[in-house]
Amino acid sequence: MKLQMGGKNHFGKAMLATVAFVGLAAFAGTPSALADGDRDCQRRIAKADHKVHEAVEHHGWNSRQADRARHELHDARERCWNERHRWWDEDGHRWRTDRDWDDHDHDRH
């Protein structure tokens, strides 16, 4: 079997194929990274929301533990909003794209 080498033409095609492959590989990871960030935000907010309910149940509505948990929930929502411009509504089980959470949404018990 005899290979014909086209000199620069063969090298150029190989380089183009390599660049195309690297470019596709770089963009292939992007949706996964976005999804990971969404999961992190969702998990963080769900955990903070749960801590509010636990603190209220174990220490009372006006306890410092409940106040701290409400503050952590606010911080988790704020962080997701700043990073992703959306936040997870744990009570509604959906993503919200308006910065319309109510820091007093757990005041109604």
Legacy VTK file of the C-alpha trace (Angstrom):
# vtk DataFile Version 3.0
C-alpha trace
ASCII
DATASET POLYDATA
POINTS 109 float
0.000 0.000 0.000
1.431 3.327 -1.008
0.380 6.585 0.667
0.504 9.751 -1.308
1.671 12.702 0.682
0.480 16.050 -0.464
3.018 18.015 1.552
1.461 21.141 3.019
-2.016 20.107 1.874
-1.933 16.937 3.995
-0.564 18.838 6.993
-3.224 21.552 6.628
-6.054 19.010 6.596
-4.691 17.290 9.682
-4.354 20.631 11.473
-7.900 21.638 10.511
-9.278 18.324 11.779
-7.387 18.735 15.064
-8.635 22.288 15.584
-12.207 21.233 14.809
-12.007 18.345 17.268
-10.570 20.529 20.050
-13.252 23.157 19.432
-16.060 20.620 19.617
-14.595 19.045 22.739
-14.378 22.440 24.450
-18.035 23.263 23.805
-19.281 19.763 24.616
-18.658 20.325 28.330
-20.543 23.611 28.572
-24.129 22.304 29.021
-22.931 19.914 31.685
-21.239 22.753 33.560
-24.423 24.801 33.380
-26.487 21.891 34.622
-24.043 21.282 37.478
-24.360 24.909 38.553
-28.149 24.652 38.477
-28.042 21.490 40.576
-25.726 23.184 43.066
-28.086 26.146 43.405
-31.129 23.923 43.704
-29.452 21.742 46.324
-28.183 24.748 48.291
-31.611 26.414 48.400
-33.451 23.176 49.210
-31.057 22.498 52.076
-31.421 26.038 53.451
-35.217 25.838 53.157
-35.197 22.550 55.050
-33.043 24.096 57.783
-35.643 26.840 58.271
-38.361 24.256 58.805
-36.167 22.201 61.138
-35.113 25.227 63.196
-38.700 26.355 63.611
-39.827 22.859 64.557
-37.061 22.303 67.124
-36.437 25.793 68.509
-39.517 27.873 67.777
-40.413 30.548 65.271
-38.693 33.429 67.039
-35.539 31.541 67.990
-32.089 32.707 66.964
-31.660 29.347 65.172
-34.709 30.070 63.010
-33.504 33.618 62.325
-30.109 32.271 61.285
-31.713 29.657 59.030
-33.888 32.316 57.356
-30.767 34.414 56.785
-28.982 31.429 55.211
-31.978 30.823 52.933
-31.849 34.455 51.822
-28.104 34.142 51.145
-28.595 30.938 49.128
-31.274 32.569 46.980
-29.165 35.682 46.526
-26.108 33.657 45.519
-28.034 31.711 42.870
-29.553 34.909 41.560
-26.154 36.580 41.283
-24.562 33.551 39.609
-27.398 32.311 37.379
-30.049 35.057 37.273
-32.601 32.570 38.497
-33.386 30.811 41.743
-35.041 27.598 42.861
-38.469 27.900 44.461
-38.451 24.906 46.803
-42.119 25.308 47.749
-43.243 25.551 44.102
-40.620 23.052 42.869
-39.653 25.229 39.923
-37.041 27.666 38.732
-37.949 31.342 38.969
-36.436 33.916 36.626
-37.651 36.998 38.474
-35.922 38.193 41.610
-39.244 38.074 43.394
-38.660 35.870 46.411
-40.178 36.963 49.665
-37.800 36.875 52.611
-40.882 36.514 54.788
-42.416 33.615 52.836
-41.831 31.333 55.809
-43.516 33.735 58.220
-46.826 32.071 57.471
-46.717 28.850 59.451
LINES 1 110
109 0 1 2 3 4 5 6 7 8 9 10 11 12 13 14 15 16 17 18 19 20 21 22 23 24 25 26 27 28 29 30 31 32 33 34 35 36 37 38 39 40 41 42 43 44 45 46 47 48 49 50 51 52 53 54 55 56 57 58 59 60 61 62 63 64 65 66 67 68 69 70 71 72 73 74 75 76 77 78 79 80 81 82 83 84 85 86 87 88 89 90 91 92 93 94 95 96 97 98 99 100 101 102 103 104 105 106 107 108
